[in-house]
Amino acid sequence: MGDSTPSNPPPAGPLRPSDQQAAEAGESRVHAFRQAEALVKRRRPLDALQALQPVLEAEPDKPSVQLLAGRAYFHSAQLRRAEHALSKVIEHDPSDHYARFVLGKTLQRLGRLAEALGQLRMASAMHPQAEYQDAVGEVSARLTLGGT
């Protein structure tokens, strides 16, 4: 009677050139994304956007990429671009409280206080934390004082 255990598959051969290039491109994008994250944290949003550019081109609809781009746009005062990127994140995942928070702060800086308040309230309801609640209070107060 023969051995009924499955034989081990043959060892994988070397990657084909196209597979190798795809793997290297993926690793390069991961490195670029991590570099952009670090640059945003170090308050260098323009450098972050430059580092993130190849990732944005390769994966323009990926929520994590759009969120990082939105943060960098926000911190570099490219508010319309920030609004667009963050809106894409929320379209993909309406429960992303952080994207809603940054979108609310973006709308606040654009002077669209009523819209900002809606986003900030949702973020705060989803994830009650002091920073979100403080932002709601700030925008509410500005609206009460006659802001738009």
C-alpha positions as CSV (number, residue, x, y, z in Angstrom):
1,M,0.0,0.0,0.0
2,G,1.4,3.4,-0.9
3,D,1.9,6.3,1.4
4,S,-1.3,8.4,1.5
5,T,0.3,11.5,2.8
6,P,0.5,14.3,0.2
7,S,3.9,14.9,-1.1
8,N,5.5,18.3,-0.5
9,P,5.1,20.6,-3.4
10,P,8.3,21.3,-5.3
11,P,10.2,24.3,-4.1
12,A,9.2,27.5,-5.7
13,G,11.5,28.6,-8.5
14,P,12.8,32.0,-8.9
15,L,10.2,34.7,-9.6
16,R,9.6,35.6,-13.2
17,P,10.9,39.1,-14.1
18,S,7.4,40.5,-14.1
19,D,6.6,39.0,-10.7
20,Q,9.9,40.3,-9.3
21,Q,9.1,43.8,-10.6
22,A,5.6,43.7,-9.1
23,A,7.0,42.6,-5.8
24,E,9.6,45.3,-5.8
25,A,7.1,48.0,-6.8
26,G,4.8,46.9,-4.0
27,E,7.7,47.1,-1.5
28,S,8.6,50.5,-2.9
29,R,5.1,51.8,-2.4
30,V,5.0,50.5,1.2
31,H,8.2,52.3,1.9
32,A,6.9,55.5,0.3
33,F,3.7,55.3,2.3
34,R,5.6,54.8,5.6
35,Q,8.0,57.6,4.7
36,A,5.0,59.9,4.0
37,E,3.4,58.9,7.3
38,A,6.6,59.9,9.2
39,L,6.8,63.2,7.3
40,V,3.3,64.1,8.2
41,K,4.0,63.3,11.9
42,R,7.1,65.6,11.6
43,R,5.0,68.4,10.3
44,R,6.4,68.2,6.8
45,P,3.2,67.8,4.7
46,L,4.6,69.0,1.4
47,D,7.5,66.5,1.6
48,A,4.9,63.9,2.6
49,L,2.8,64.5,-0.5
50,Q,5.9,64.3,-2.6
51,A,6.8,60.9,-1.1
52,L,3.2,59.7,-1.3
53,Q,2.8,60.7,-5.0
54,P,3.8,57.3,-6.5
55,V,1.4,55.5,-4.1
56,L,-1.4,57.9,-5.0
57,E,-0.8,57.2,-8.7
58,A,-0.7,53.4,-8.2
59,E,-3.6,53.1,-5.6
60,P,-5.7,56.3,-5.9
61,D,-8.9,54.7,-4.4
62,K,-7.3,53.0,-1.4
63,P,-8.8,54.6,1.7
64,S,-5.5,54.5,3.8
65,V,-3.7,56.4,1.0
66,Q,-6.5,58.9,0.6
67,L,-6.6,59.5,4.4
68,L,-2.9,60.1,4.6
69,A,-3.1,62.4,1.6
70,G,-6.0,64.2,3.2
71,R,-4.0,64.8,6.4
72,A,-1.0,66.1,4.4
73,Y,-3.3,68.4,2.3
74,F,-4.9,69.7,5.5
75,H,-1.6,70.4,7.2
76,S,-0.3,72.2,4.1
77,A,-3.5,74.3,3.8
78,Q,-4.6,72.7,0.6
79,L,-8.1,72.5,2.0
80,R,-10.1,71.7,-1.1
81,R,-7.8,68.8,-1.9
82,A,-8.1,67.7,1.7
83,E,-11.9,67.8,1.5
84,H,-11.9,65.7,-1.7
85,A,-9.5,63.1,-0.3
86,L,-11.3,62.8,3.0
87,S,-14.7,62.6,1.4
88,K,-13.4,59.6,-0.7
89,V,-12.4,57.9,2.6
90,I,-15.9,58.5,4.1
91,E,-17.6,57.3,0.9
92,H,-15.7,54.0,1.3
93,D,-16.1,53.7,5.0
94,P,-18.8,56.0,6.6
95,S,-17.8,54.8,10.1
96,D,-14.2,56.2,9.8
97,H,-14.4,58.6,12.7
98,Y,-10.9,60.1,12.2
99,A,-11.6,60.9,8.6
100,R,-14.8,62.6,9.7
101,F,-12.9,64.6,12.3
102,V,-10.3,65.8,9.9
103,L,-13.0,66.6,7.3
104,G,-14.8,68.6,10.0
105,K,-11.6,70.5,10.8
106,T,-11.1,71.1,7.1
107,L,-14.6,72.5,6.6
108,Q,-14.1,74.6,9.7
109,R,-11.0,76.2,8.2
110,L,-12.9,76.7,5.0
111,G,-15.5,78.7,7.0
112,R,-18.3,76.1,6.3
113,L,-19.1,75.8,10.0
114,A,-22.6,74.2,9.8
115,E,-21.1,71.4,7.6
116,A,-18.1,71.1,9.9
117,L,-20.3,70.8,12.9
118,G,-22.2,67.9,11.3
119,Q,-19.0,66.0,10.6
120,L,-17.5,66.7,14.0
121,R,-20.7,65.6,15.8
122,M,-20.7,62.3,13.9
123,A,-17.0,61.8,14.7
124,S,-17.6,62.5,18.4
125,A,-20.7,60.3,18.5
126,M,-18.7,57.4,16.9
127,H,-15.7,57.8,19.1
128,P,-16.2,60.1,22.1
129,Q,-12.8,61.6,22.9
130,A,-11.8,65.0,24.3
131,E,-10.3,66.3,21.0
132,Y,-13.4,65.6,19.1
133,Q,-15.7,67.0,21.8
134,D,-13.6,70.2,22.1
135,A,-13.9,70.7,18.3
136,V,-17.7,70.3,18.5
137,G,-17.8,72.9,21.3
138,E,-15.6,75.3,19.4
139,V,-17.6,75.2,16.2
140,S,-20.9,75.3,18.1
141,A,-19.7,78.5,19.9
142,R,-18.6,80.1,16.6
143,L,-22.0,79.3,15.0
144,T,-23.8,80.8,18.1
145,L,-21.8,84.0,17.7
146,G,-23.0,84.4,14.1
147,G,-20.6,82.3,12.0
148,T,-21.7,80.5,8.9
